[in-house]
Amino acid sequence: NPPVQKDDLWAQACSGDAKTVNSWAKQWLDQMTINAKRYDFRKMSVESEFRKFSYKPVIIAGSGPSLKRVSKFLMPNKADVEHDRGEIGLVSCLHNYGYFEDLGIIPEYYVSLDAGQICIPEMVQGGSRKTVDGKIDEKFYWDSTKDKTLVAVTTSHPELLERWKGKILFFNILVPDQGFMEQALKIA
């Protein structure tokens, strides 16, 4: 027998998750239900991309202050660009969308882990393209998603998925709550 039982490890690893699960479970399940009626999670699973980058390097781009310093290295392979990433794949958090779109940086995937509505305005936040009244041109950025791929959790906010015009691939999350997981498995 191992020195610590599996159930004890699970309880310790998930000890701080009860508040999150209790706060979000209903919204996650409601949104998953709506999304399951609109999308076929199995046919649109991120698993369809399995091995796409086997034995190849991939950059995972989070958002943060260093992004402005290193973004020149994330440029697509173009002869007129001094620094480019060549054939190296790029996966980015959705929060970088507006900023990357302005720079011409095109990740193979944008990933959204958030189920909250906050991810909708955040998607265009880093963009510099403005409307005549000086606001970020949300329509431009949402329209520009038509040739992009979003990897989204099945509990994503339905409005985010409705606005995305390109390909959507789904994945499930493991929530450290047996009741939640049982309900989620019935939906998805």
PyMOL commands that place a pseudoatom at each C-alpha (Angstrom):
pseudoatom trace, name=CA, resn=ASN, resi=1, chain=A, elem=C, hetatm=0, pos=[0.000, 0.000, 0.000]
pseudoatom trace, name=CA, resn=PRO, resi=2, chain=A, elem=C, hetatm=0, pos=[1.156, 3.546, -0.694]
pseudoatom trace, name=CA, resn=PRO, resi=3, chain=A, elem=C, hetatm=0, pos=[1.974, 5.678, 2.351]
pseudoatom trace, name=CA, resn=VAL, resi=4, chain=A, elem=C, hetatm=0, pos=[-1.040, 7.917, 1.656]
pseudoatom trace, name=CA, resn=GLN, resi=5, chain=A, elem=C, hetatm=0, pos=[-4.360, 6.596, 0.396]
pseudoatom trace, name=CA, resn=LYS, resi=6, chain=A, elem=C, hetatm=0, pos=[-5.779, 7.881, -2.907]
pseudoatom trace, name=CA, resn=ASP, resi=7, chain=A, elem=C, hetatm=0, pos=[-8.889, 9.312, -1.215]
pseudoatom trace, name=CA, resn=ASP, resi=8, chain=A, elem=C, hetatm=0, pos=[-6.715, 11.252, 1.231]
pseudoatom trace, name=CA, resn=LEU, resi=9, chain=A, elem=C, hetatm=0, pos=[-4.640, 12.698, -1.617]
pseudoatom trace, name=CA, resn=TRP, resi=10, chain=A, elem=C, hetatm=0, pos=[-7.811, 13.707, -3.500]
pseudoatom trace, name=CA, resn=ALA, resi=11, chain=A, elem=C, hetatm=0, pos=[-9.248, 15.383, -0.407]
pseudoatom trace, name=CA, resn=GLN, resi=12, chain=A, elem=C, hetatm=0, pos=[-6.025, 17.294, 0.194]
pseudoatom trace, name=CA, resn=ALA, resi=13, chain=A, elem=C, hetatm=0, pos=[-5.616, 18.356, -3.461]
pseudoatom trace, name=CA, resn=CYS, resi=14, chain=A, elem=C, hetatm=0, pos=[-9.186, 19.610, -3.650]
pseudoatom trace, name=CA, resn=SER, resi=15, chain=A, elem=C, hetatm=0, pos=[-9.481, 21.052, -0.165]
pseudoatom trace, name=CA, resn=GLY, resi=16, chain=A, elem=C, hetatm=0, pos=[-9.834, 24.643, -1.368]
pseudoatom trace, name=CA, resn=ASP, resi=17, chain=A, elem=C, hetatm=0, pos=[-12.183, 23.904, -4.267]
pseudoatom trace, name=CA, resn=ALA, resi=18, chain=A, elem=C, hetatm=0, pos=[-15.506, 23.615, -2.413]
pseudoatom trace, name=CA, resn=LYS, resi=19, chain=A, elem=C, hetatm=0, pos=[-16.152, 27.374, -2.472]
pseudoatom trace, name=CA, resn=THR, resi=20, chain=A, elem=C, hetatm=0, pos=[-15.458, 27.577, -6.221]
pseudoatom trace, name=CA, resn=VAL, resi=21, chain=A, elem=C, hetatm=0, pos=[-17.601, 24.541, -7.002]
pseudoatom trace, name=CA, resn=ASN, resi=22, chain=A, elem=C, hetatm=0, pos=[-20.449, 25.740, -4.787]
pseudoatom trace, name=CA, resn=SER, resi=23, chain=A, elem=C, hetatm=0, pos=[-20.324, 29.215, -6.360]
pseudoatom trace, name=CA, resn=TRP, resi=24, chain=A, elem=C, hetatm=0, pos=[-20.110, 28.116, -9.999]
pseudoatom trace, name=CA, resn=ALA, resi=25, chain=A, elem=C, hetatm=0, pos=[-21.679, 24.635, -10.289]
pseudoatom trace, name=CA, resn=LYS, resi=26, chain=A, elem=C, hetatm=0, pos=[-25.169, 25.788, -11.252]
pseudoatom trace, name=CA, resn=GLN, resi=27, chain=A, elem=C, hetatm=0, pos=[-23.871, 28.229, -13.886]
pseudoatom trace, name=CA, resn=TRP, resi=28, chain=A, elem=C, hetatm=0, pos=[-21.461, 25.621, -15.274]
pseudoatom trace, name=CA, resn=LEU, resi=29, chain=A, elem=C, hetatm=0, pos=[-24.214, 23.022, -15.595]
pseudoatom trace, name=CA, resn=ASP, resi=30, chain=A, elem=C, hetatm=0, pos=[-26.731, 25.514, -17.034]
pseudoatom trace, name=CA, resn=GLN, resi=31, chain=A, elem=C, hetatm=0, pos=[-24.230, 26.702, -19.645]
pseudoatom trace, name=CA, resn=MET, resi=32, chain=A, elem=C, hetatm=0, pos=[-23.147, 23.166, -20.476]
pseudoatom trace, name=CA, resn=THR, resi=33, chain=A, elem=C, hetatm=0, pos=[-26.803, 22.250, -21.025]
pseudoatom trace, name=CA, resn=ILE, resi=34, chain=A, elem=C, hetatm=0, pos=[-27.335, 25.193, -23.393]
pseudoatom trace, name=CA, resn=ASN, resi=35, chain=A, elem=C, hetatm=0, pos=[-24.093, 24.444, -25.260]
pseudoatom trace, name=CA, resn=ALA, resi=36, chain=A, elem=C, hetatm=0, pos=[-24.890, 20.717, -25.558]
pseudoatom trace, name=CA, resn=LYS, resi=37, chain=A, elem=C, hetatm=0, pos=[-28.144, 21.610, -27.340]
pseudoatom trace, name=CA, resn=ARG, resi=38, chain=A, elem=C, hetatm=0, pos=[-26.254, 23.769, -29.862]
pseudoatom trace, name=CA, resn=TYR, resi=39, chain=A, elem=C, hetatm=0, pos=[-23.032, 21.815, -30.392]
pseudoatom trace, name=CA, resn=ASP, resi=40, chain=A, elem=C, hetatm=0, pos=[-22.013, 18.184, -30.697]
pseudoatom trace, name=CA, resn=PHE, resi=41, chain=A, elem=C, hetatm=0, pos=[-19.239, 17.983, -28.103]
pseudoatom trace, name=CA, resn=ARG, resi=42, chain=A, elem=C, hetatm=0, pos=[-18.053, 14.583, -29.336]
pseudoatom trace, name=CA, resn=LYS, resi=43, chain=A, elem=C, hetatm=0, pos=[-17.785, 15.572, -33.000]
pseudoatom trace, name=CA, resn=MET, resi=44, chain=A, elem=C, hetatm=0, pos=[-16.233, 18.894, -32.067]
pseudoatom trace, name=CA, resn=SER, resi=45, chain=A, elem=C, hetatm=0, pos=[-13.806, 17.510, -29.499]
pseudoatom trace, name=CA, resn=VAL, resi=46, chain=A, elem=C, hetatm=0, pos=[-10.273, 18.835, -29.213]
pseudoatom trace, name=CA, resn=GLU, resi=47, chain=A, elem=C, hetatm=0, pos=[-9.260, 15.172, -29.344]
pseudoatom trace, name=CA, resn=SER, resi=48, chain=A, elem=C, hetatm=0, pos=[-9.618, 15.478, -33.140]
pseudoatom trace, name=CA, resn=GLU, resi=49, chain=A, elem=C, hetatm=0, pos=[-6.336, 17.397, -33.050]
pseudoatom trace, name=CA, resn=PHE, resi=50, chain=A, elem=C, hetatm=0, pos=[-4.513, 14.682, -31.124]
pseudoatom trace, name=CA, resn=ARG, resi=51, chain=A, elem=C, hetatm=0, pos=[-0.905, 14.304, -32.296]
pseudoatom trace, name=CA, resn=LYS, resi=52, chain=A, elem=C, hetatm=0, pos=[-1.035, 17.411, -34.512]
pseudoatom trace, name=CA, resn=PHE, resi=53, chain=A, elem=C, hetatm=0, pos=[2.131, 18.671, -32.880]
pseudoatom trace, name=CA, resn=SER, resi=54, chain=A, elem=C, hetatm=0, pos=[3.730, 15.327, -32.068]
pseudoatom trace, name=CA, resn=TYR, resi=55, chain=A, elem=C, hetatm=0, pos=[7.493, 15.693, -31.859]
pseudoatom trace, name=CA, resn=LYS, resi=56, chain=A, elem=C, hetatm=0, pos=[7.266, 19.401, -32.677]
pseudoatom trace, name=CA, resn=PRO, resi=57, chain=A, elem=C, hetatm=0, pos=[7.840, 22.409, -30.439]
pseudoatom trace, name=CA, resn=VAL, resi=58, chain=A, elem=C, hetatm=0, pos=[4.840, 24.513, -29.450]
pseudoatom trace, name=CA, resn=ILE, resi=59, chain=A, elem=C, hetatm=0, pos=[4.725, 27.853, -27.660]
pseudoatom trace, name=CA, resn=ILE, resi=60, chain=A, elem=C, hetatm=0, pos=[1.996, 28.375, -25.074]
pseudoatom trace, name=CA, resn=ALA, resi=61, chain=A, elem=C, hetatm=0, pos=[1.311, 32.110, -24.788]
pseudoatom trace, name=CA, resn=GLY, resi=62, chain=A, elem=C, hetatm=0, pos=[-0.285, 33.388, -21.624]
pseudoatom trace, name=CA, resn=SER, resi=63, chain=A, elem=C, hetatm=0, pos=[-1.070, 37.043, -21.112]
pseudoatom trace, name=CA, resn=GLY, resi=64, chain=A, elem=C, hetatm=0, pos=[1.017, 39.382, -19.051]
pseudoatom trace, name=CA, resn=PRO, resi=65, chain=A, elem=C, hetatm=0, pos=[3.461, 42.278, -19.193]
pseudoatom trace, name=CA, resn=SER, resi=66, chain=A, elem=C, hetatm=0, pos=[6.253, 40.268, -20.835]
pseudoatom trace, name=CA, resn=LEU, resi=67, chain=A, elem=C, hetatm=0, pos=[4.064, 39.605, -23.890]
pseudoatom trace, name=CA, resn=LYS, resi=68, chain=A, elem=C, hetatm=0, pos=[4.905, 42.991, -25.420]
pseudoatom trace, name=CA, resn=ARG, resi=69, chain=A, elem=C, hetatm=0, pos=[8.603, 42.231, -25.081]
pseudoatom trace, name=CA, resn=VAL, resi=70, chain=A, elem=C, hetatm=0, pos=[8.458, 38.772, -26.666]
pseudoatom trace, name=CA, resn=SER, resi=71, chain=A, elem=C, hetatm=0, pos=[5.628, 39.176, -29.193]
pseudoatom trace, name=CA, resn=LYS, resi=72, chain=A, elem=C, hetatm=0, pos=[8.088, 39.811, -32.028]
pseudoatom trace, name=CA, resn=PHE, resi=73, chain=A, elem=C, hetatm=0, pos=[9.186, 36.185, -31.676]
pseudoatom trace, name=CA, resn=LEU, resi=74, chain=A, elem=C, hetatm=0, pos=[5.620, 34.954, -32.140]
pseudoatom trace, name=CA, resn=MET, resi=75, chain=A, elem=C, hetatm=0, pos=[5.221, 36.429, -35.611]
pseudoatom trace, name=CA, resn=PRO, resi=76, chain=A, elem=C, hetatm=0, pos=[4.327, 34.066, -38.432]
pseudoatom trace, name=CA, resn=ASN, resi=77, chain=A, elem=C, hetatm=0, pos=[7.038, 32.925, -40.792]
pseudoatom trace, name=CA, resn=LYS, resi=78, chain=A, elem=C, hetatm=0, pos=[7.382, 35.830, -43.239]
pseudoatom trace, name=CA, resn=ALA, resi=79, chain=A, elem=C, hetatm=0, pos=[10.434, 36.855, -45.230]
pseudoatom trace, name=CA, resn=ASP, resi=80, chain=A, elem=C, hetatm=0, pos=[10.062, 40.507, -44.196]
pseudoatom trace, name=CA, resn=VAL, resi=81, chain=A, elem=C, hetatm=0, pos=[9.997, 39.813, -40.466]
pseudoatom trace, name=CA, resn=GLU, resi=82, chain=A, elem=C, hetatm=0, pos=[13.355, 39.828, -38.687]
pseudoatom trace, name=CA, resn=HIS, resi=83, chain=A, elem=C, hetatm=0, pos=[12.161, 37.525, -35.913]
pseudoatom trace, name=CA, resn=ASP, resi=84, chain=A, elem=C, hetatm=0, pos=[9.657, 34.789, -36.589]
pseudoatom trace, name=CA, resn=ARG, resi=85, chain=A, elem=C, hetatm=0, pos=[8.675, 31.523, -35.000]
pseudoatom trace, name=CA, resn=GLY, resi=86, chain=A, elem=C, hetatm=0, pos=[9.150, 29.512, -38.166]
pseudoatom trace, name=CA, resn=GLU, resi=87, chain=A, elem=C, hetatm=0, pos=[7.297, 26.204, -38.006]
pseudoatom trace, name=CA, resn=ILE, resi=88, chain=A, elem=C, hetatm=0, pos=[6.844, 26.304, -34.234]
pseudoatom trace, name=CA, resn=GLY, resi=89, chain=A, elem=C, hetatm=0, pos=[3.182, 25.972, -33.232]
pseudoatom trace, name=CA, resn=LEU, resi=90, chain=A, elem=C, hetatm=0, pos=[1.458, 28.595, -31.102]
pseudoatom trace, name=CA, resn=VAL, resi=91, chain=A, elem=C, hetatm=0, pos=[-1.387, 28.188, -28.617]
pseudoatom trace, name=CA, resn=SER, resi=92, chain=A, elem=C, hetatm=0, pos=[-2.644, 31.327, -26.904]
pseudoatom trace, name=CA, resn=CYS, resi=93, chain=A, elem=C, hetatm=0, pos=[-5.083, 32.240, -24.203]
pseudoatom trace, name=CA, resn=LEU, resi=94, chain=A, elem=C, hetatm=0, pos=[-8.116, 34.021, -25.634]
pseudoatom trace, name=CA, resn=HIS, resi=95, chain=A, elem=C, hetatm=0, pos=[-7.282, 37.186, -23.707]
pseudoatom trace, name=CA, resn=ASN, resi=96, chain=A, elem=C, hetatm=0, pos=[-4.492, 37.916, -26.237]
pseudoatom trace, name=CA, resn=TYR, resi=97, chain=A, elem=C, hetatm=0, pos=[-6.838, 37.917, -29.237]
pseudoatom trace, name=CA, resn=GLY, resi=98, chain=A, elem=C, hetatm=0, pos=[-7.127, 41.652, -29.980]
pseudoatom trace, name=CA, resn=TYR, resi=99, chain=A, elem=C, hetatm=0, pos=[-3.434, 42.293, -29.388]
pseudoatom trace, name=CA, resn=PHE, resi=100, chain=A, elem=C, hetatm=0, pos=[-2.323, 39.360, -31.539]
pseudoatom trace, name=CA, resn=GLU, resi=101, chain=A, elem=C, hetatm=0, pos=[-4.780, 40.240, -34.303]
pseudoatom trace, name=CA, resn=ASP, resi=102, chain=A, elem=C, hetatm=0, pos=[-3.331, 43.749, -34.517]
pseudoatom trace, name=CA, resn=LEU, resi=103, chain=A, elem=C, hetatm=0, pos=[0.200, 42.340, -34.802]
pseudoatom trace, name=CA, resn=GLY, resi=104, chain=A, elem=C, hetatm=0, pos=[-0.718, 39.666, -37.346]
pseudoatom trace, name=CA, resn=ILE, resi=105, chain=A, elem=C, hetatm=0, pos=[0.163, 36.858, -34.908]
pseudoatom trace, name=CA, resn=ILE, resi=106, chain=A, elem=C, hetatm=0, pos=[-2.040, 33.861, -35.683]
pseudoatom trace, name=CA, resn=PRO, resi=107, chain=A, elem=C, hetatm=0, pos=[-2.007, 31.027, -33.175]
pseudoatom trace, name=CA, resn=GLU, resi=108, chain=A, elem=C, hetatm=0, pos=[-3.159, 27.586, -34.220]
pseudoatom trace, name=CA, resn=TYR, resi=109, chain=A, elem=C, hetatm=0, pos=[-5.547, 27.734, -31.269]
pseudoatom trace, name=CA, resn=TYR, resi=110, chain=A, elem=C, hetatm=0, pos=[-6.993, 30.256, -28.861]
pseudoatom trace, name=CA, resn=VAL, resi=111, chain=A, elem=C, hetatm=0, pos=[-7.955, 28.639, -25.555]
pseudoatom trace, name=CA, resn=SER, resi=112, chain=A, elem=C, hetatm=0, pos=[-10.711, 29.764, -23.218]
pseudoatom trace, name=CA, resn=LEU, resi=113, chain=A, elem=C, hetatm=0, pos=[-10.883, 28.180, -19.773]
pseudoatom trace, name=CA, resn=ASP, resi=114, chain=A, elem=C, hetatm=0, pos=[-13.348, 30.647, -18.321]
pseudoatom trace, name=CA, resn=ALA, resi=115, chain=A, elem=C, hetatm=0, pos=[-17.102, 30.097, -18.008]
pseudoatom trace, name=CA, resn=GLY, resi=116, chain=A, elem=C, hetatm=0, pos=[-17.807, 33.662, -16.950]
pseudoatom trace, name=CA, resn=GLN, resi=117, chain=A, elem=C, hetatm=0, pos=[-19.170, 36.368, -19.203]
pseudoatom trace, name=CA, resn=ILE, resi=118, chain=A, elem=C, hetatm=0, pos=[-15.982, 38.368, -18.482]
pseudoatom trace, name=CA, resn=CYS, resi=119, chain=A, elem=C, hetatm=0, pos=[-14.155, 36.465, -21.224]
pseudoatom trace, name=CA, resn=ILE, resi=120, chain=A, elem=C, hetatm=0, pos=[-16.315, 38.188, -23.865]
pseudoatom trace, name=CA, resn=PRO, resi=121, chain=A, elem=C, hetatm=0, pos=[-15.070, 41.775, -23.354]
pseudoatom trace, name=CA, resn=GLU, resi=122, chain=A, elem=C, hetatm=0, pos=[-11.582, 40.519, -22.474]
pseudoatom trace, name=CA, resn=MET, resi=123, chain=A, elem=C, hetatm=0, pos=[-11.264, 38.921, -25.914]
pseudoatom trace, name=CA, resn=VAL, resi=124, chain=A, elem=C, hetatm=0, pos=[-10.993, 42.325, -27.597]
pseudoatom trace, name=CA, resn=GLN, resi=125, chain=A, elem=C, hetatm=0, pos=[-9.331, 44.273, -24.756]
pseudoatom trace, name=CA, resn=GLY, resi=126, chain=A, elem=C, hetatm=0, pos=[-5.811, 44.273, -26.132]
pseudoatom trace, name=CA, resn=GLY, resi=127, chain=A, elem=C, hetatm=0, pos=[-6.917, 45.442, -29.573]
pseudoatom trace, name=CA, resn=SER, resi=128, chain=A, elem=C, hetatm=0, pos=[-6.087, 48.926, -30.780]
pseudoatom trace, name=CA, resn=ARG, resi=129, chain=A, elem=C, hetatm=0, pos=[-8.596, 49.185, -33.629]
pseudoatom trace, name=CA, resn=LYS, resi=130, chain=A, elem=C, hetatm=0, pos=[-11.238, 51.761, -32.682]
pseudoatom trace, name=CA, resn=THR, resi=131, chain=A, elem=C, hetatm=0, pos=[-14.661, 52.811, -33.929]
pseudoatom trace, name=CA, resn=VAL, resi=132, chain=A, elem=C, hetatm=0, pos=[-15.403, 56.440, -34.810]
pseudoatom trace, name=CA, resn=ASP, resi=133, chain=A, elem=C, hetatm=0, pos=[-16.535, 57.090, -31.255]
pseudoatom trace, name=CA, resn=GLY, resi=134, chain=A, elem=C, hetatm=0, pos=[-13.168, 55.890, -29.886]
pseudoatom trace, name=CA, resn=LYS, resi=135, chain=A, elem=C, hetatm=0, pos=[-14.303, 52.523, -28.510]
pseudoatom trace, name=CA, resn=ILE, resi=136, chain=A, elem=C, hetatm=0, pos=[-12.635, 49.217, -29.338]
pseudoatom trace, name=CA, resn=ASP, resi=137, chain=A, elem=C, hetatm=0, pos=[-14.080, 47.925, -32.608]
pseudoatom trace, name=CA, resn=GLU, resi=138, chain=A, elem=C, hetatm=0, pos=[-15.608, 44.750, -31.218]
pseudoatom trace, name=CA, resn=LYS, resi=139, chain=A, elem=C, hetatm=0, pos=[-17.362, 43.873, -34.493]
pseudoatom trace, name=CA, resn=PHE, resi=140, chain=A, elem=C, hetatm=0, pos=[-14.069, 43.911, -36.360]
pseudoatom trace, name=CA, resn=TYR, resi=141, chain=A, elem=C, hetatm=0, pos=[-12.413, 41.552, -33.882]
pseudoatom trace, name=CA, resn=TRP, resi=142, chain=A, elem=C, hetatm=0, pos=[-15.361, 39.151, -33.654]
pseudoatom trace, name=CA, resn=ASP, resi=143, chain=A, elem=C, hetatm=0, pos=[-15.674, 39.087, -37.472]
pseudoatom trace, name=CA, resn=SER, resi=144, chain=A, elem=C, hetatm=0, pos=[-11.951, 38.318, -37.720]
pseudoatom trace, name=CA, resn=THR, resi=145, chain=A, elem=C, hetatm=0, pos=[-12.448, 35.037, -35.816]
pseudoatom trace, name=CA, resn=LYS, resi=146, chain=A, elem=C, hetatm=0, pos=[-13.884, 33.363, -38.934]
pseudoatom trace, name=CA, resn=ASP, resi=147, chain=A, elem=C, hetatm=0, pos=[-10.574, 31.709, -39.852]
pseudoatom trace, name=CA, resn=LYS, resi=148, chain=A, elem=C, hetatm=0, pos=[-9.428, 30.986, -36.285]
pseudoatom trace, name=CA, resn=THR, resi=149, chain=A, elem=C, hetatm=0, pos=[-9.890, 28.026, -33.936]
pseudoatom trace, name=CA, resn=LEU, resi=150, chain=A, elem=C, hetatm=0, pos=[-11.201, 28.379, -30.403]
pseudoatom trace, name=CA, resn=VAL, resi=151, chain=A, elem=C, hetatm=0, pos=[-10.620, 25.581, -27.901]
pseudoatom trace, name=CA, resn=ALA, resi=152, chain=A, elem=C, hetatm=0, pos=[-13.312, 26.055, -25.274]
pseudoatom trace, name=CA, resn=VAL, resi=153, chain=A, elem=C, hetatm=0, pos=[-14.484, 24.284, -22.171]
pseudoatom trace, name=CA, resn=THR, resi=154, chain=A, elem=C, hetatm=0, pos=[-17.972, 22.769, -22.519]
pseudoatom trace, name=CA, resn=THR, resi=155, chain=A, elem=C, hetatm=0, pos=[-19.128, 25.097, -19.713]
pseudoatom trace, name=CA, resn=SER, resi=156, chain=A, elem=C, hetatm=0, pos=[-18.138, 28.238, -21.671]
pseudoatom trace, name=CA, resn=HIS, resi=157, chain=A, elem=C, hetatm=0, pos=[-20.500, 31.156, -21.703]
pseudoatom trace, name=CA, resn=PRO, resi=158, chain=A, elem=C, hetatm=0, pos=[-22.916, 30.557, -24.614]
pseudoatom trace, name=CA, resn=GLU, resi=159, chain=A, elem=C, hetatm=0, pos=[-22.535, 34.139, -25.848]
pseudoatom trace, name=CA, resn=LEU, resi=160, chain=A, elem=C, hetatm=0, pos=[-18.798, 33.636, -26.340]
pseudoatom trace, name=CA, resn=LEU, resi=161, chain=A, elem=C, hetatm=0, pos=[-19.485, 30.601, -28.525]
pseudoatom trace, name=CA, resn=GLU, resi=162, chain=A, elem=C, hetatm=0, pos=[-22.234, 32.407, -30.462]
pseudoatom trace, name=CA, resn=ARG, resi=163, chain=A, elem=C, hetatm=0, pos=[-19.949, 35.331, -31.271]
pseudoatom trace, name=CA, resn=TRP, resi=164, chain=A, elem=C, hetatm=0, pos=[-17.034, 33.135, -32.395]
pseudoatom trace, name=CA, resn=LYS, resi=165, chain=A, elem=C, hetatm=0, pos=[-17.299, 32.717, -36.177]
pseudoatom trace, name=CA, resn=GLY, resi=166, chain=A, elem=C, hetatm=0, pos=[-14.503, 30.196, -36.694]
pseudoatom trace, name=CA, resn=LYS, resi=167, chain=A, elem=C, hetatm=0, pos=[-13.988, 26.597, -35.707]
pseudoatom trace, name=CA, resn=ILE, resi=168, chain=A, elem=C, hetatm=0, pos=[-14.739, 25.589, -32.107]
pseudoatom trace, name=CA, resn=LEU, resi=169, chain=A, elem=C, hetatm=0, pos=[-13.265, 22.546, -30.391]
pseudoatom trace, name=CA, resn=PHE, resi=170, chain=A, elem=C, hetatm=0, pos=[-14.449, 21.464, -26.942]
pseudoatom trace, name=CA, resn=PHE, resi=171, chain=A, elem=C, hetatm=0, pos=[-12.962, 19.843, -23.878]
pseudoatom trace, name=CA, resn=ASN, resi=172, chain=A, elem=C, hetatm=0, pos=[-14.376, 18.889, -20.495]
pseudoatom trace, name=CA, resn=ILE, resi=173, chain=A, elem=C, hetatm=0, pos=[-13.013, 19.893, -17.139]
pseudoatom trace, name=CA, resn=LEU, resi=174, chain=A, elem=C, hetatm=0, pos=[-12.633, 17.681, -14.124]
pseudoatom trace, name=CA, resn=VAL, resi=175, chain=A, elem=C, hetatm=0, pos=[-14.379, 19.249, -11.181]
pseudoatom trace, name=CA, resn=PRO, resi=176, chain=A, elem=C, hetatm=0, pos=[-13.520, 17.849, -7.749]
pseudoatom trace, name=CA, resn=ASP, resi=177, chain=A, elem=C, hetatm=0, pos=[-17.122, 17.177, -6.888]
pseudoatom trace, name=CA, resn=GLN, resi=178, chain=A, elem=C, hetatm=0, pos=[-18.681, 13.782, -7.556]
pseudoatom trace, name=CA, resn=GLY, resi=179, chain=A, elem=C, hetatm=0, pos=[-22.240, 15.140, -7.751]
pseudoatom trace, name=CA, resn=PHE, resi=180, chain=A, elem=C, hetatm=0, pos=[-21.228, 17.747, -10.295]
pseudoatom trace, name=CA, resn=MET, resi=181, chain=A, elem=C, hetatm=0, pos=[-19.322, 15.227, -12.407]
pseudoatom trace, name=CA, resn=GLU, resi=182, chain=A, elem=C, hetatm=0, pos=[-22.273, 12.832, -12.450]
pseudoatom trace, name=CA, resn=GLN, resi=183, chain=A, elem=C, hetatm=0, pos=[-24.588, 15.603, -13.674]
pseudoatom trace, name=CA, resn=ALA, resi=184, chain=A, elem=C, hetatm=0, pos=[-22.055, 16.829, -16.237]
pseudoatom trace, name=CA, resn=LEU, resi=185, chain=A, elem=C, hetatm=0, pos=[-21.611, 13.333, -17.670]
pseudoatom trace, name=CA, resn=LYS, resi=186, chain=A, elem=C, hetatm=0, pos=[-25.380, 13.116, -18.219]
pseudoatom trace, name=CA, resn=ILE, resi=187, chain=A, elem=C, hetatm=0, pos=[-25.295, 16.357, -20.217]
pseudoatom trace, name=CA, resn=ALA, resi=188, chain=A, elem=C, hetatm=0, pos=[-22.156, 15.795, -22.265]
for i in range(1, 188): cmd.bond("trace and resi %d" % i, "trace and resi %d" % (i + 1))
show_as sticks, trace
zoom trace
